[in-house]
Amino acid sequence: MQSEKCKFKHDGLYWDFESEGFIAFKCSEPAIKNGLCIFHHPDYWKENEKQLRKDFLEKVKSVRKNGKKLLCIGYNFPSIKFEAEFKSAVYFSWAKFHGEANFSKSKFFREACFPYAEFFEKASFSNVHFSGVADFFSAKFFGRASFYRAKFSERALFTELRKGSKDEPALSFFDVKFDKPEMVKFDGFSFANTSFLQAEVGKIDIGENMSWGSDRKIYDERRADMRSPSRTYDVVATVYRRLRQNLESKMRYTEAGRFFIGEMECKRKNVKIKNPILRWIRTNILSALAWYKYMSNYGESYSRVILWILLTPIAAALFAAVTQTSHLQQFITNLLQNLQTYLLAFFQLKTDNAIELALRIISLLLMGQLYISLRRQFERRYKG
């Protein structure tokens, strides 16, 4: 008597690379409980992990022998290690990896498809070679996902990756190699929890829907702030520079400006002083880059410079008036006189004492910052 087939059905269609069209998946595995096979039953994997691993690895061996594509659509996996060579196309669309998914050192000679897959624990693709298309469209990571030293020889899609929790886990592309970077697309997730340390990101396609965390930092800078030994500020500055150059080459100057700010921040904080108090003083007070930041946000904010230009002579006049008298009427008179005097000094029309000389010097610095900021905005407006 022929055993009942699994009745699993999925509303979505998967893209088949061989036929170049969307296909509805129909499971051919024998049903074992509630009309579902061992892979599609939502709870079978919990009490039968060893058996499920064994049956799946046998399935992989069988597919490798006959050269057919491996369809694991909607499968439920426990913790499993795959270290294998997949010579035919592999489809893990809508699969659920309930434990650690370890693909380290595996080789995908054809398409490796993980759209809408869910990884509930750590996912490791370290040292994996993707010879064909690598599709992670709308994959969902609840834990850390590492692509450490992975190699992508063809098109790769990391788009619309979904958050697995409030604290979005880190996606690590440390030292990743892209043979065809122009065919690699990143979009629809956050820079705040994505590491591109030593990755070749100079020419990849960065989509317009990449988001930032509330602190406006990439993951690697946040780790450097935590004094991580593997992430020094000079190394992180290189990541920012490559991402900036990428967007500048595409004339996306406004977005590139955000990476430029990050690059300059890393340079400002790259101080080899162990004492935290002395380090703070060095990076926030005794630093030309710090004052460059305060005045114009590294040349990225002309509105900040204008605010400084408006407030500096007023603040100087207020300070002088306070020190000159304690009577309200005299204070107002002195304030107006000082304001007139300092405005003339600020705009290079008068120099009678040290305060006015200082104002003239500050004015020159601020006017220079305003020129730089306005020029950048003008170039972006007419080049972008």
Secondary structure, 3 states (H helix, E strand, C coil): CCCCECCCCCCCCEEECCCCEEECCCCCCECCECCECCCCCCCHHHHCHHHHHHHHHHHHHHHHHHCCCEECCCCEECCEECCCEECCCEECCCCEECCCEECCCCEECCCEECCCCEECCCEECCCCEECCCEECCCCEECCCEECCCCEECCCEEEECCEECCCCCCCEECCCCEECCHHHEEEECCEHHHEECCCCCCCCCEECCCCECCCCCCCHHHHHHHCCCCCCCHHHHHHHHHHHHHHHHHCCCHHHHHHHHHHHHHHHHHCCCCCCHHHHHHHHHCCCHHHHHHHHHCCCCCHHHHHHHHHHHHHHHHHHHHHHHCCCHHHHHHHHHHHHHHHHHHHCCCCCCCHHHHHHHHHHHHHHHHHHHHHHHHHHHHHHC
